[in-house]
Amino acid sequence: GVVLVVNKWDLVKKDDRTMGVFVRRIKEEVPFATFAPIVFVSAVTRQRLLSMFPLIDAVNAECQRRISTGVLNRFMRGEVFGKHLMIKRRKPVKFYFATQASVRPPTFAIFTNRPDDVDDGYLRYIEGRLREEFGFDGTPLRIHVRKHH
């Protein structure tokens, strides 16, 4: 899991938009960790220093979150697999089922008839929907697409 901690916050001249500007800039410069919560602290003044420890505990719990196969598949059939029929080279990509293979980080296996035709954009869509439904704040998600036999 990841918590981005910005130190020296006491040295920054602030107004009511400063934190939002910093958050946008961090997300632009660290695009691989957009899922990570950000906390602004000052070690000298101890500002928000203690607030990061409950956040670290919460992210650790999210890394260990497990979704049962039944709950995952009900969600995937209703919200993901059925909403966007993918057609590549005039043949439909059929999704059969999904399962959570492991935790730390949460890893999902999705079984389909044509795994090579599932593009990165659709995987980002699936990741976003998983995060909206189940959380996983502060933890990367791995999604593997496998051939269903």
DSSP file (Angstrom, degrees, kcal/mol; ACC not computed):
  #  RESIDUE AA STRUCTURE BP1 BP2  ACC     N-H-->O    O-->H-N    N-H-->O    O-->H-N    TCO  KAPPA ALPHA  PHI   PSI    X-CA   Y-CA   Z-CA
    1    1 A G              0   0    0      0, 0.0     2,-0.4     0, 0.0   138,-0.2   0.000 360.0 360.0 360.0 162.2    0.0    0.0    0.0
    2    2 A V        +     0   0    0    136,-3.4     2,-0.4    33,-0.1     0, 0.0  -0.992 360.0 177.7-135.0 131.0    1.0    3.6   -0.5
    3    3 A V        -     0   0    0     -2,-0.4     2,-0.6    33,-0.2    35,-0.2  -0.993  24.7-143.1-124.1 122.8    0.4    6.8    1.5
    4    4 A L  E     -a   38   0A   0     33,-2.6    35,-2.6    -2,-0.4     2,-0.5  -0.779  16.8-164.7 -88.4 120.9    2.0    9.9    0.0
    5    5 A V  E     -a   39   0A   0     -2,-0.6     2,-0.7    33,-0.2    35,-0.2  -0.929   5.9-160.8-111.0 121.3    3.3   12.1    2.8
    6    6 A V  E     -a   40   0A   0     33,-2.8    35,-3.3    -2,-0.5     3,-0.3  -0.902  16.1-166.4-103.1 113.3    4.2   15.7    2.0
    7    7 A N        +     0   0    0     -2,-0.7    35,-0.2    33,-0.2    33,-0.0  -0.400  61.3  46.3 -94.2 171.9    6.5   17.1    4.7
    8    8 A K    >   +     0   0    0     -2,-0.1     3,-1.8     1,-0.1     4,-0.3   0.731  61.5 148.1  68.9  25.4    7.5   20.8    5.4
    9    9 A W  G >   +     0   0    0     32,-2.5     3,-0.9    -3,-0.3    33,-0.2   0.740  63.2  67.3 -63.2 -22.2    3.9   21.9    5.0
   10   10 A D  G 3  S+     0   0    0      1,-0.2    -1,-0.3    31,-0.2    32,-0.1   0.721  95.6  56.1 -69.3 -20.5    4.6   24.7    7.5
   11   11 A L  G <  S+     0   0    0     -3,-1.8     2,-0.4     2,-0.1    -1,-0.2   0.547  87.0  96.5 -89.1  -7.8    7.0   26.4    5.0
   12   12 A V  S <  S-     0   0    0     -3,-0.9     2,-0.5    -4,-0.3     6,-0.0  -0.683  76.0-127.7 -88.9 131.7    4.4   26.7    2.3
   13   13 A K        -     0   0    0     -2,-0.4     2,-0.3     5,-0.0    -2,-0.1  -0.664  40.8-161.9 -73.4 126.5    2.5   29.9    1.8
   14   14 A K        +     0   0    0     -2,-0.5     2,-0.2     4,-0.0    -1,-0.0  -0.829  27.3 167.1-120.7 150.5   -1.1   28.8    1.8
   15   15 A D    >   -     0   0    0     -2,-0.3     3,-0.9     0, 0.0     4,-0.4  -0.713  61.7 -74.3-134.5-166.7   -4.6   30.0    0.8
   16   16 A D  T 3  S+     0   0    0      1,-0.2     4,-0.2    -2,-0.2    -2,-0.0   0.572 130.9  42.0 -73.1  -6.6   -7.8   28.2    0.4
   17   17 A R  T 3> S+     0   0    0      2,-0.1     4,-2.2     3,-0.1    -1,-0.2   0.469  85.0  95.6-113.0  -4.9   -6.7   26.5   -2.9
   18   18 A T  H <> S+     0   0    0     -3,-0.9     4,-2.4     1,-0.2     5,-0.2   0.900  84.8  48.1 -57.9 -48.0   -3.1   25.6   -2.0
   19   19 A M  H  > S+     0   0    0     -4,-0.4     4,-2.5     1,-0.2    -1,-0.2   0.908 111.8  50.5 -63.1 -41.3   -3.7   22.0   -1.0
   20   20 A G  H  > S+     0   0    0      2,-0.2     4,-2.4     1,-0.2    -1,-0.2   0.887 109.6  50.9 -62.3 -39.8   -5.9   21.3   -4.1
   21   21 A V  H  X S+     0   0    0     -4,-2.2     4,-2.2     2,-0.2    -1,-0.2   0.921 111.7  47.5 -63.3 -44.3   -3.2   22.7   -6.3
   22   22 A F  H  X S+     0   0    0     -4,-2.4     4,-2.7     2,-0.2    -2,-0.2   0.903 110.3  52.1 -64.4 -41.4   -0.6   20.4   -4.7
   23   23 A V  H  X S+     0   0    0     -4,-2.5     4,-2.5     1,-0.2    -2,-0.2   0.938 110.9  47.3 -61.4 -47.3   -2.8   17.4   -4.9
   24   24 A R  H  X S+     0   0    0     -4,-2.4     4,-1.8     1,-0.2    -1,-0.2   0.911 113.3  48.7 -60.3 -42.5   -3.3   17.9   -8.7
   25   25 A R  H  X S+     0   0    0     -4,-2.2     4,-2.3     2,-0.2    -1,-0.2   0.906 111.1  49.2 -66.1 -41.2    0.4   18.4   -9.2
   26   26 A I  H  X S+     0   0    0     -4,-2.7     4,-2.0     1,-0.2    -2,-0.2   0.927 110.6  50.4 -63.2 -44.4    1.3   15.3   -7.3
   27   27 A K  H  < S+     0   0    0     -4,-2.5    -1,-0.2     1,-0.2    -2,-0.2   0.836 112.0  48.7 -64.8 -31.9   -1.2   13.2   -9.2
   28   28 A E  H  < S+     0   0    0     -4,-1.8    -1,-0.2    -5,-0.2    -2,-0.2   0.893 117.1  40.6 -71.1 -40.0    0.2   14.6  -12.5
   29   29 A E  H  < S+     0   0    0     -4,-2.3    -2,-0.2     1,-0.3    -1,-0.2   0.656 123.4  38.6 -86.2 -15.9    3.8   13.9  -11.5
   30   30 A V    ><  +     0   0    0     -4,-2.0     3,-1.9    -5,-0.2    -1,-0.3  -0.504  68.6 157.8-128.1  62.5    3.1   10.5   -9.8
   31   31 A P  G >   +     0   0    0      0, 0.0     3,-0.9     0, 0.0    -1,-0.1   0.723  67.7  64.9 -66.0 -21.0    0.5    9.0  -12.2
   32   32 A F  G 3  S+     0   0    0      1,-0.2     3,-0.1    -3,-0.1    -5,-0.1   0.546 105.7  45.1 -77.2  -5.9    1.2    5.4  -11.2
   33   33 A A  G X   +     0   0    0     -3,-1.9     3,-1.8    -6,-0.2    -1,-0.2  -0.104  65.0 128.2-128.4  36.3    0.0    6.2   -7.6
   34   34 A T  T <  S+     0   0    0     -3,-0.9    -1,-0.1     1,-0.3    -2,-0.1   0.697  72.5  62.6 -66.3 -16.5   -3.2    8.1   -8.2
   35   35 A F  T 3  S+     0   0    0     -3,-0.1   103,-1.9   102,-0.1    -1,-0.3   0.583  83.8 102.0 -80.1 -11.4   -5.0    5.7   -5.9
   36   36 A A  S <  S-     0   0    0     -3,-1.8   -33,-0.2   102,-0.2     2,-0.1  -0.552  73.2-125.2 -82.9 133.7   -2.8    6.7   -3.0
   37   37 A P        -     0   0    0      0, 0.0   -33,-2.6     0, 0.0     2,-0.4  -0.432  23.6-140.8 -69.9 152.6   -4.1    9.1   -0.3
   38   38 A I  E     -a    4   0A   0    -35,-0.2     2,-0.4    -2,-0.1   -33,-0.2  -0.959  16.3-172.9-120.1 132.5   -2.0   12.2    0.4
   39   39 A V  E     -a    5   0A   0    -35,-2.6   -33,-2.8    -2,-0.4     2,-0.6  -0.991  14.0-147.0-126.2 134.8   -1.4   13.7    3.8
   40   40 A F  E     +a    6   0A   0     -2,-0.4     2,-0.3   -35,-0.2   -33,-0.2  -0.884  30.5 167.5-103.1 122.5    0.4   17.1    4.3
   41   41 A V        -     0   0    0    -35,-3.3   -32,-2.5    -2,-0.6     2,-0.4  -0.806  32.7-146.5-131.2 167.8    2.5   17.2    7.5
   42   42 A S  B  >> -B   47   0B   0      5,-1.6     4,-1.3    -2,-0.3     5,-0.5  -0.946   3.4-166.0-135.5 116.6    5.1   19.3    9.3
   43   43 A A  T  45S+     0   0    0     -2,-0.4    -1,-0.1     2,-0.2     5,-0.0   0.842  90.7  52.8 -68.9 -32.0    7.6   17.4   11.4
   44   44 A V  T  45S+     0   0    0      1,-0.2    -1,-0.2     2,-0.1    -2,-0.0   0.952 122.0  27.2 -69.4 -50.5    8.7   20.6   13.1
   45   45 A T  T  45S-     0   0    0      2,-0.1    -1,-0.2     1,-0.0    -2,-0.2   0.542 101.5-129.0 -90.0  -6.3    5.2   21.8   14.2
   46   46 A R  T >X5 +     0   0    0     -4,-1.3     3,-1.3     1,-0.2     4,-0.5   0.645  45.3 170.1  66.4  17.7    3.8   18.2   14.4
   47   47 A Q  B 34<S-B   42   0B   0     -5,-0.5    -5,-1.6     1,-0.3    -1,-0.2  -0.443  70.7 -15.7 -63.3 124.5    0.9   19.4   12.2
   48   48 A R  T 3> S+     0   0    0     -2,-0.2     4,-0.7    -7,-0.2    -1,-0.3   0.546  99.1 127.9  57.8  11.4   -1.2   16.4   11.0
   49   49 A L  T X4 S+     0   0    0     -3,-1.3     3,-0.8    -7,-0.3     4,-0.3   0.923  73.1  43.2 -63.5 -44.6    1.7   14.1   12.0
   50   50 A L  T >< S+     0   0    0     -4,-0.5     3,-0.8     1,-0.2    -1,-0.2   0.724 102.6  69.1 -75.1 -19.9   -0.4   11.8   14.2
   51   51 A S  T 3> S+     0   0    0      1,-0.2     4,-0.9     2,-0.2    -1,-0.2   0.703  88.8  65.0 -71.6 -17.6   -3.2   11.7   11.6
   52   52 A M  H <X S+     0   0    0     -3,-0.8     4,-2.3    -4,-0.7    -1,-0.2   0.763  89.8  65.4 -78.2 -21.8   -1.1    9.7    9.2
   53   53 A F  H <> S+     0   0    0     -3,-0.8     4,-2.2    -4,-0.3    -1,-0.2   0.920 102.1  45.5 -70.7 -42.7   -0.9    6.6   11.4
   54   54 A P  H  > S+     0   0    0      0, 0.0     4,-2.3     0, 0.0    -1,-0.2   0.873 113.1  53.4 -63.1 -32.8   -4.7    5.8   11.3
   55   55 A L  H  X S+     0   0    0     -4,-0.9     4,-2.5     2,-0.2    -2,-0.2   0.910 107.4  50.0 -65.7 -41.8   -4.4    6.4    7.5
   56   56 A I  H  X S+     0   0    0     -4,-2.3     4,-2.3     2,-0.2    -1,-0.2   0.913 111.1  49.4 -61.9 -43.1   -1.5    3.9    7.3
   57   57 A D  H  X S+     0   0    0     -4,-2.2     4,-2.1     2,-0.2    -2,-0.2   0.903 110.8  50.3 -62.5 -40.9   -3.6    1.4    9.2
   58   58 A A  H  X S+     0   0    0     -4,-2.3     4,-2.0     2,-0.2    -2,-0.2   0.908 110.7  48.3 -65.0 -42.1   -6.6    1.9    6.9
   59   59 A V  H  X S+     0   0    0     -4,-2.5     4,-2.0     2,-0.2    -1,-0.2   0.894 109.1  54.1 -65.4 -39.4   -4.4    1.4    3.8
   60   60 A N  H  X S+     0   0    0     -4,-2.3     4,-0.9     1,-0.2    -1,-0.2   0.910 108.4  49.4 -60.4 -41.8   -2.9   -1.7    5.3
   61   61 A A  H >< S+     0   0    0     -4,-2.1     3,-0.5     1,-0.2     4,-0.3   0.893 108.6  53.0 -64.2 -39.2   -6.4   -3.1    5.8
   62   62 A E  H >< S+     0   0    0     -4,-2.0     3,-1.1     1,-0.2    -1,-0.2   0.861 103.4  57.5 -63.8 -35.5   -7.4   -2.2    2.2
   63   63 A C  H 3< S+     0   0    0     -4,-2.0    41,-2.3     1,-0.2    -1,-0.2   0.789 110.3  44.5 -63.7 -27.1   -4.3   -4.2    1.0
   64   64 A Q  T << S+     0   0    0     -4,-0.9    -1,-0.2    -3,-0.5    -2,-0.2   0.388  83.9 128.5 -99.1   2.6   -5.6   -7.3    2.8
   65   65 A R    <   -     0   0    0     -3,-1.1     2,-0.4    -4,-0.3    39,-0.1  -0.361  39.9-164.3 -63.9 133.9   -9.3   -6.9    1.6
   66   66 A R        -     0   0    0     -2,-0.1     2,-0.5    37,-0.1    37,-0.1  -0.984   7.3-157.3-123.6 132.3  -10.7  -10.0    0.1
   67   67 A I        -     0   0    0     -2,-0.4    33,-0.4     4,-0.0    67,-0.0  -0.921  25.9-119.8-107.0 127.6  -13.9  -10.1   -2.0
   68   68 A S     >  -     0   0    0     -2,-0.5     4,-2.7     1,-0.1     5,-0.2  -0.290  21.3-118.0 -65.6 153.1  -15.6  -13.5   -2.3
   69   69 A T  H  > S+     0   0    0      1,-0.2     4,-2.6     2,-0.2    29,-0.2   0.878 113.2  52.3 -60.0 -39.9  -16.0  -15.0   -5.7
   70   70 A G  H  > S+     0   0    0      2,-0.2     4,-2.2     1,-0.2    -1,-0.2   0.941 112.4  43.4 -63.1 -48.3  -19.8  -14.9   -5.5
   71   71 A V  H  > S+     0   0    0      1,-0.2     4,-2.1     2,-0.2    -2,-0.2   0.915 114.9  50.8 -63.5 -43.0  -20.0  -11.2   -4.5
   72   72 A L  H  X S+     0   0    0     -4,-2.7     4,-2.9     1,-0.2    -2,-0.2   0.923 111.8  46.2 -61.5 -45.7  -17.3  -10.3   -7.1
   73   73 A N  H  X S+     0   0    0     -4,-2.6     4,-2.7     2,-0.2     5,-0.3   0.857 109.3  53.7 -71.1 -34.8  -19.1  -12.1  -10.0
   74   74 A R  H  X S+     0   0    0     -4,-2.2     4,-1.9    -5,-0.2    -1,-0.2   0.936 114.4  43.3 -61.3 -44.3  -22.5  -10.6   -9.1
   75   75 A F  H  X>S+     0   0    0     -4,-2.1     4,-3.0    -5,-0.2     5,-0.5   0.946 114.7  48.5 -64.5 -49.0  -21.0   -7.2   -9.3
   76   76 A M  I  X>S+     0   0    0     -4,-2.9     5,-3.2     1,-0.2     4,-1.8   0.894 112.6  47.9 -62.8 -41.4  -19.0   -7.9  -12.4
   77   77 A R  I  <>S+     0   0    0     -4,-2.7     5,-0.8     3,-0.2    -1,-0.2   0.904 119.9  38.4 -66.1 -39.9  -22.0   -9.4  -14.3
   78   78 A G  I  <5S+     0   0    0     -4,-1.9    -2,-0.2    -5,-0.3    -1,-0.2   0.843 132.4  19.9 -80.0 -33.9  -24.2   -6.5  -13.3
   79   79 A E  I  <5S+     0   0    0     -4,-3.0    -3,-0.2    -5,-0.2    -2,-0.2   0.645 132.1  18.3-114.8 -18.7  -21.9   -3.6  -13.6
   80   80 A V  I  X<S+     0   0    0     -4,-1.8     4,-1.1    -5,-0.5     3,-0.4   0.756 117.6  42.7-121.9 -61.6  -18.9   -4.5  -15.8
   81   81 A F  I  4<S+     0   0    0     -5,-3.2    -4,-0.2     1,-0.2     3,-0.1   0.882 119.0  42.3 -64.2 -40.2  -19.2   -7.5  -18.1
   82   82 A G  T  4<S+     0   0    0     -5,-0.8     3,-0.2    -6,-0.6    -1,-0.2   0.687 105.9  63.0 -81.5 -17.9  -22.7   -6.8  -19.3
   83   83 A K  T  4 S+     0   0    0     -3,-0.4     2,-0.5     1,-0.2    -1,-0.2   0.843 107.5  34.0 -78.9 -34.2  -22.4   -3.0  -19.8
   84   84 A H     <  -     0   0    0     -4,-1.1     2,-0.6    -3,-0.1    -1,-0.2  -0.848  68.1-160.8-130.8  95.9  -19.7   -2.9  -22.5
   85   85 A L        -     0   0    0     -2,-0.5     2,-0.4    -3,-0.2     9,-0.1  -0.649  17.6-148.2 -75.3 120.3  -19.6   -5.6  -25.1
   86   86 A M  E     -C   93   0C   0     -2,-0.6     7,-3.0     7,-0.6     2,-0.5  -0.763  14.5-172.3 -92.5 133.3  -16.2   -5.6  -26.6
   87   87 A I  E     +C   92   0C   0     -2,-0.4     2,-0.4     5,-0.2     3,-0.1  -0.981   6.1 175.9-127.2 120.2  -15.9   -6.6  -30.2
   88   88 A K  E >  S-C   91   0C   0      3,-2.2     3,-2.1    -2,-0.5    29,-0.1  -0.981  72.6  -3.8-123.0 134.9  -12.4   -7.0  -31.7
   89   89 A R  T 3  S-     0   0    0     -2,-0.4    -1,-0.2     1,-0.3    28,-0.0   0.874 128.5 -61.5  49.8  42.2  -11.8   -8.3  -35.2
   90   90 A R  T 3  S+     0   0    0      1,-0.2    -1,-0.3    -3,-0.1    -3,-0.0   0.599 117.1 106.7  64.4  14.9  -15.6   -8.8  -35.6
   91   91 A K  E <  S-C   88   0C   0     -3,-2.1    -3,-2.2     0, 0.0    -1,-0.2  -0.984  70.8-119.7-123.7 135.0  -15.7  -11.3  -32.8
   92   92 A P  E     -C   87   0C   0      0, 0.0     2,-0.7     0, 0.0    -5,-0.2  -0.416  15.9-131.4 -73.1 145.1  -17.2  -10.6  -29.4
   93   93 A V  E     -C   86   0C   0     -7,-3.0    -7,-0.6    -2,-0.1     2,-0.5  -0.868  26.6-157.1 -91.4 118.5  -15.0  -10.8  -26.3
   94   94 A K        -     0   0    0     -2,-0.7    19,-1.7    -9,-0.1     2,-0.5  -0.849   4.0-150.8-102.5 131.4  -17.1  -12.9  -23.8
   95   95 A F  E     +D  112   0D   0     -2,-0.5    17,-0.2    17,-0.2     3,-0.1  -0.867  15.8 177.2-100.2 132.3  -16.4  -12.6  -20.1
   96   96 A Y  E     -     0   0D   0     15,-3.0     2,-0.3    -2,-0.5    -1,-0.2   0.878  54.7 -36.8-101.2 -54.8  -17.1  -15.8  -18.0
   97   97 A F  E     -D  111   0D   0     14,-0.9    14,-3.0   -21,-0.0    -1,-0.4  -0.984  44.6-139.5-164.0 169.6  -16.1  -15.1  -14.4
   98   98 A A  E     -D  110   0D   0     -2,-0.3     2,-0.3    12,-0.2    12,-0.2  -0.954  14.7-177.2-135.6 154.8  -13.7  -13.3  -12.1
   99   99 A T  E     -D  109   0D   0     10,-2.2    10,-2.9    -2,-0.3     2,-0.8  -0.989  32.5-114.8-147.7 153.1  -12.0  -14.3   -8.9
  100  100 A Q  E     -D  108   0D   0    -33,-0.4     8,-0.3    -2,-0.3   -31,-0.1  -0.829  28.7-173.2 -90.4 115.7   -9.7  -12.6   -6.5
  101  101 A A  E     -     0   0D   0      6,-2.0     2,-0.3    -2,-0.8     7,-0.2   0.820  58.1 -20.6 -81.3 -33.1   -6.5  -14.6   -6.6
  102  102 A S  E   > -D  107   0D   0      5,-1.3     5,-2.4     3,-0.1     2,-0.3  -0.965  54.3-122.3-163.0 176.1   -4.6  -13.0   -3.8
  103  103 A V  T   5 +     0   0    0     -2,-0.3   -39,-0.2     3,-0.3   -40,-0.1  -0.766  68.8  76.4-122.4 170.6   -4.1  -10.0   -1.5
  104  104 A R  T   5S+     0   0    0    -41,-2.3    -1,-0.2    -2,-0.3   -40,-0.1   0.957 127.5  16.8  57.7  62.6   -1.1   -7.7   -0.8
  105  105 A P  T   5S-     0   0    0      0, 0.0     2,-0.2     0, 0.0    36,-0.1   0.598 112.5-115.8 -87.7 161.1   -1.7   -6.4   -3.4
  106  106 A P  T   5 -     0   0    0      0, 0.0    36,-2.5     0, 0.0     2,-0.4  -0.403  37.6-167.1 -59.0 126.2   -5.3   -7.4   -4.3
  107  107 A T  E   < -De 102 142D   0     -5,-2.4    -6,-2.0    34,-0.2    -5,-1.3  -0.973   5.5-164.9-125.4 130.7   -5.0   -9.4   -7.5
  108  108 A F  E     -De 100 143D   0     34,-3.0    36,-3.2    -2,-0.4     2,-0.5  -0.907   8.4-154.5-118.7 142.2   -7.9  -10.4   -9.7
  109  109 A A  E     -De  99 144D   0    -10,-2.9   -10,-2.2    -2,-0.4     2,-0.5  -0.972  10.6-167.4-114.0 128.1   -8.1  -13.0  -12.5
  110  110 A I  E     -De  98 145D   0     34,-2.9    36,-3.4    -2,-0.5     2,-0.5  -0.965  10.1-147.8-117.2 129.1  -10.8  -12.5  -15.2
  111  111 A F  E     +De  97 146D   0    -14,-3.0   -15,-3.0    -2,-0.5   -14,-0.9  -0.842  27.9 155.0-105.7 130.9  -11.5  -15.3  -17.5
  112  112 A T  E     -De  95 147D   0     34,-2.5    36,-2.6    -2,-0.5   -17,-0.2  -0.895  51.7-114.8-144.6 167.8  -12.6  -14.7  -21.1
  113  113 A N  S    S+     0   0    0    -19,-1.7   -18,-0.1    -2,-0.3    34,-0.1   0.732 112.1  30.8 -78.8 -22.5  -12.6  -16.3  -24.5
  114  114 A R    >   +     0   0    0    -20,-0.3     3,-1.6     1,-0.1     4,-0.3  -0.586  63.3 167.8-138.2  73.3  -10.1  -13.8  -26.0
  115  115 A P  G >  S+     0   0    0      0, 0.0     3,-1.3     0, 0.0    -1,-0.1   0.814  76.8  60.4 -61.4 -31.4   -7.7  -12.4  -23.4
  116  116 A D  G 3  S+     0   0    0      1,-0.2    -2,-0.0     3,-0.0    31,-0.0   0.703  99.7  58.3 -69.9 -17.2   -5.4  -10.8  -25.9
  117  117 A D  G <  S+     0   0    0     -3,-1.6     2,-0.8     2,-0.1    -1,-0.2   0.443  78.1  99.0 -93.6   0.2   -8.3   -8.6  -27.1
  118  118 A V    <   -     0   0    0     -3,-1.3    27,-0.1    -4,-0.3     2,-0.1  -0.793  68.8-150.1 -87.1 113.4   -9.0   -7.0  -23.8
  119  119 A D     >  -     0   0    0     -2,-0.8     4,-1.7     1,-0.1     3,-0.4  -0.307  23.4-106.5 -87.9 168.6   -7.2   -3.6  -24.0
  120  120 A D  H  > S+     0   0    0      1,-0.2     4,-2.3     2,-0.2     5,-0.2   0.834 116.6  59.5 -61.3 -35.6   -5.6   -1.5  -21.3
  121  121 A G  H  > S+     0   0    0      1,-0.2     4,-1.9     2,-0.2    -1,-0.2   0.901 106.3  47.0 -61.7 -40.6   -8.4    1.1  -21.4
  122  122 A Y  H  > S+     0   0    0     -3,-0.4     4,-2.5     2,-0.2    -1,-0.2   0.864 109.9  53.4 -70.1 -34.8  -11.0   -1.6  -20.5
  123  123 A L  H  X S+     0   0    0     -4,-1.7     4,-2.6     2,-0.2    -2,-0.2   0.889 108.2  50.4 -65.7 -38.0   -8.7   -2.9  -17.7
  124  124 A R  H  X S+     0   0    0     -4,-2.3     4,-2.5     2,-0.2    -2,-0.2   0.887 109.5  51.8 -64.7 -38.1   -8.6    0.7  -16.3
  125  125 A Y  H  X S+     0   0    0     -4,-1.9     4,-2.4     2,-0.2    -2,-0.2   0.937 110.4  47.5 -61.2 -47.2  -12.4    0.8  -16.5
  126  126 A I  H  X S+     0   0    0     -4,-2.5     4,-2.6     1,-0.2    -2,-0.2   0.921 111.5  51.0 -61.0 -44.3  -12.6   -2.4  -14.6
  127  127 A E  H  X S+     0   0    0     -4,-2.6     4,-2.4     1,-0.2    -1,-0.2   0.921 110.1  49.8 -59.6 -44.0  -10.1   -1.1  -12.0
  128  128 A G  H  X S+     0   0    0     -4,-2.5     4,-2.4     1,-0.2    -1,-0.2   0.910 111.4  47.9 -61.9 -42.8  -12.1    2.1  -11.5
  129  129 A R  H  X S+     0   0    0     -4,-2.4     4,-2.2     2,-0.2     5,-0.2   0.893 110.4  52.2 -66.2 -39.7  -15.4    0.2  -11.1
  130  130 A L  H  X S+     0   0    0     -4,-2.6     4,-3.0     1,-0.2     5,-0.4   0.919 111.5  47.3 -61.1 -42.6  -13.7   -2.2   -8.5
  131  131 A R  H  X S+     0   0    0     -4,-2.4     4,-1.8     1,-0.2    -2,-0.2   0.901 111.0  51.2 -65.9 -40.9  -12.5    0.8   -6.6
  132  132 A E  H  < S+     0   0    0     -4,-2.4    -1,-0.2    -5,-0.2    -2,-0.2   0.904 120.0  35.2 -61.7 -40.5  -15.9    2.5   -6.7
  133  133 A E  H  < S+     0   0    0     -4,-2.2    -2,-0.2    -5,-0.2    -1,-0.2   0.892 134.0  19.2 -82.7 -41.3  -17.6   -0.6   -5.4
  134  134 A F  H  < S-     0   0    0     -4,-3.0     2,-0.9    -5,-0.2    -3,-0.2   0.510  89.7-134.0-115.5  -7.2  -15.1   -2.1   -2.9
  135  135 A G     <  +     0   0    0     -4,-1.8    -1,-0.2    -5,-0.4     3,-0.1  -0.786  27.2 177.8  96.5-106.6  -12.7    0.7   -2.0
  136  136 A F    >   -     0   0    0     -2,-0.9     3,-1.6     1,-0.2    -1,-0.2   0.826  23.3-176.5  63.3  34.3   -9.1   -0.5   -2.1
  137  137 A D  T 3   +     0   0    0      1,-0.2    -1,-0.2    -6,-0.1   -75,-0.2  -0.410  64.3   9.5 -63.3 131.8   -7.9    3.0   -1.2
  138  138 A G  T 3  S+     0   0    0   -103,-1.9  -136,-3.4     1,-0.2    -1,-0.2   0.519 108.2  99.5  81.0   6.2   -4.1    3.3   -1.1
  139  139 A T    <   -     0   0    0     -3,-1.6    -1,-0.2  -138,-0.2     2,-0.1  -0.973  69.9-123.3-127.5 139.5   -3.4    0.0   -2.7
  140  140 A P        -     0   0    0      0, 0.0     2,-0.4     0, 0.0   -36,-0.1  -0.440  25.2-141.8 -71.5 153.0   -2.5   -1.0   -6.2
  141  141 A L        -     0   0    0    -36,-0.1     2,-0.5    -2,-0.1   -34,-0.2  -0.945   6.0-153.7-115.2 139.5   -4.7   -3.5   -8.0
  142  142 A R  E     -e  107   0D   0    -36,-2.5   -34,-3.0    -2,-0.4     2,-0.5  -0.943  10.1-172.0-110.3 133.8   -3.5   -6.2  -10.3
  143  143 A I  E     -e  108   0D   0     -2,-0.5     2,-0.5   -36,-0.2   -34,-0.2  -0.977   0.2-171.4-128.5 118.7   -5.8   -7.5  -12.9
  144  144 A H  E     -e  109   0D   0    -36,-3.2   -34,-2.9    -2,-0.5     2,-0.6  -0.920  11.9-149.7-110.3 132.5   -4.9  -10.6  -15.0
  145  145 A V  E     -e  110   0D   0     -2,-0.5     2,-0.3   -36,-0.2   -34,-0.2  -0.895  22.3-174.3-103.2 125.5   -7.0  -11.6  -18.0
  146  146 A R  E     -e  111   0D   0    -36,-3.4   -34,-2.5    -2,-0.6     2,-0.4  -0.808  29.3-102.8-121.2 158.3   -6.8  -15.4  -18.6
  147  147 A K  E     -e  112   0D   0     -2,-0.3     2,-0.5   -36,-0.2   -34,-0.2  -0.649  32.2-136.5 -78.6 130.4   -8.1  -17.7  -21.3
  148  148 A H              0   0    0    -36,-2.6    -1,-0.0    -2,-0.4   -37,-0.0  -0.777 360.0 360.0 -88.4 128.2  -11.2  -19.7  -20.2
  149  149 A H              0   0    0     -2,-0.5    -1,-0.1     0, 0.0   -36,-0.0   0.408 360.0 360.0-105.2 360.0  -11.0  -23.3  -21.2
